[in-house]
């Protein structure tokens, strides 16, 4: 049955700090998908996993902070239509920049394969970043030049973190 990913109802997932829905399409054994919705101005849980994942932004705009343990944090900007993939086992957390509306992404992962092989693992980071802390780390990524995927329409997350008195 087809789904309109922009409009379908999603149940609360408090353990993920979002709403979401898992799909089991065509009884696939390797690939799995889930749709996640971030609250207005909200953030996901900071986590990492052994699965490979493609994230397709269905709705909204924001950024994701990504890094391995002691590596510098990099940021990926996203908006509707963006496709990106956090590296396997890298820490990542997603932030919705729209204070008035939700954002949604579709994650397609090889969860089934890794579960079959008994290699699936997901770990929640001990430090969960608030949107304010995320903005501070985004500022640092902007200063270090580690923001990726600038938007084609001229908007940028850089505008959200630039001090008000700077042109």
C-alpha positions in Angstrom: 0.0 0.0 0.0 1.5 3.4 -1.0 2.1 6.0 1.7 2.3 9.8 1.5 5.3 10.2 3.7 4.7 14.0 4.1 1.2 13.5 5.7 0.8 10.1 7.2 0.1 9.9 11.0 3.1 8.8 13.0 3.2 7.4 16.6 5.3 9.0 19.4 8.7 7.3 19.9 9.9 8.8 23.2 13.1 6.7 23.2 14.0 8.4 19.9 12.7 11.8 20.9 10.5 11.9 17.8 7.5 10.4 16.0 8.1 7.5 13.6 7.0 4.5 11.7 8.8 1.3 10.6 8.0 -0.1 7.2 8.1 -3.8 6.2 7.8 -3.6 2.4 7.8 -6.7 0.2 9.0 -8.9 3.1 12.6 -7.8 2.5 15.2 -9.5 4.6 18.1 -7.1 4.1 16.7 -3.6 3.8 14.4 -1.9 6.2 13.0 1.7 6.3 11.6 4.0 8.8 10.1 7.5 8.6 11.0 9.9 11.4 9.6 13.2 12.3 11.4 15.9 14.3 9.3 18.3 16.4 9.4 22.0 15.5 12.8 23.4 16.6 13.6 19.9 18.0 16.3 17.4 17.7 16.7 13.6 17.5 18.5 11.5 19.9 22.3 11.5 19.4 23.3 7.9 18.5 25.3 5.6 16.2 24.6 2.2 14.7 26.3 -0.5 12.8 23.9 -0.3 9.9 24.5 1.7 6.8 21.8 4.3 6.3 20.6 6.6 3.5 18.5 9.5 4.8 16.2 11.2 2.4 14.6 14.4 3.6 10.9 14.3 2.9 10.0 17.6 4.5 11.6 20.5 6.3 15.1 21.9 6.7 17.9 21.7 9.3 21.2 20.0 9.8 22.9 17.0 11.3 26.0 16.9 13.4 28.3 13.9 12.7 31.6 12.7 14.1 33.6 9.7 15.3 34.5 9.7 19.0 37.3 12.2 19.2 37.2 13.7 15.7 35.9 17.2 15.0 32.2 17.5 14.5 31.0 18.1 10.9 27.6 19.4 9.9 25.4 18.4 7.0 22.8 20.8 5.9 19.5 19.3 4.6 16.2 20.4 3.2 13.4 18.7 1.3 14.9 16.4 -1.4 18.4 16.0 0.2 19.9 12.6 0.3 22.9 11.8 2.6 24.4 9.0 4.5 26.0 9.3 8.0 29.1 7.1 8.1 28.6 3.7 9.8 29.2 3.8 13.5 29.6 7.6 13.5 27.8 9.6 16.2 25.0 11.7 14.7 22.1 13.9 15.7 19.5 15.7 13.6 18.2 19.2 14.2 15.0 20.8 12.8 15.5 24.5 12.2 11.9 25.3 11.6 10.4 26.5 14.8 6.9 26.4 13.4 6.7 23.0 11.6 8.0 19.5 11.7 10.6 18.0 9.5 10.7 14.4 8.3 13.3 12.0 6.9 13.1 8.5 5.5 15.9 6.2 6.6 16.7 3.1 4.5 19.1 0.7 6.3 20.5 -2.8 6.0 19.1 -3.6 9.4 17.7 -7.0 8.4 21.1 -8.2 7.1 23.0 -7.2 10.2 20.4 -8.7 12.5 20.6 -12.0 10.6 24.4 -11.9 11.0 24.0 -10.9 14.6 26.0 -7.7 14.0 23.3 -5.1 14.5 24.0 -2.6 17.3 22.6 0.8 18.1 24.1 3.0 20.8 22.7 6.1 22.4 25.4 8.8 23.2 25.9 9.6 26.9 25.6 13.4 26.0 22.4 14.4 24.3 22.7 17.9 22.7 20.0 20.5 23.1 19.2 22.6 20.1 21.2 25.4 21.7 24.2 23.2 22.2 23.8 21.9 18.6 23.8 25.6 17.4 27.1 26.2 19.2 28.7 23.2 17.6 27.2 24.2 14.2 28.9 27.6 14.7 32.2 25.9 15.3 31.7 23.7 12.2 31.0 26.9 10.1 34.2 28.5 11.5 36.2 25.4 10.7 34.7 25.1 7.2 33.2 21.6 7.9 29.6 22.3 6.8 28.6 20.2 3.9 25.7 20.3 1.3 24.9 24.1 1.2 21.4 24.6 -0.2 20.9 25.4 -3.9 18.2 28.0 -3.2 20.6 30.4 -1.5 19.5 29.6 2.1 21.9 28.1 4.5 22.1 26.9 8.1 25.0 29.4 8.3 22.4 32.1 8.4 20.9 30.6 11.5 24.1 30.7 13.5 25.7 33.9 12.2 25.8 36.6 14.9 23.1 39.2 14.3 25.5 42.1 14.0 27.6 40.5 11.2 26.7 40.9 7.5 
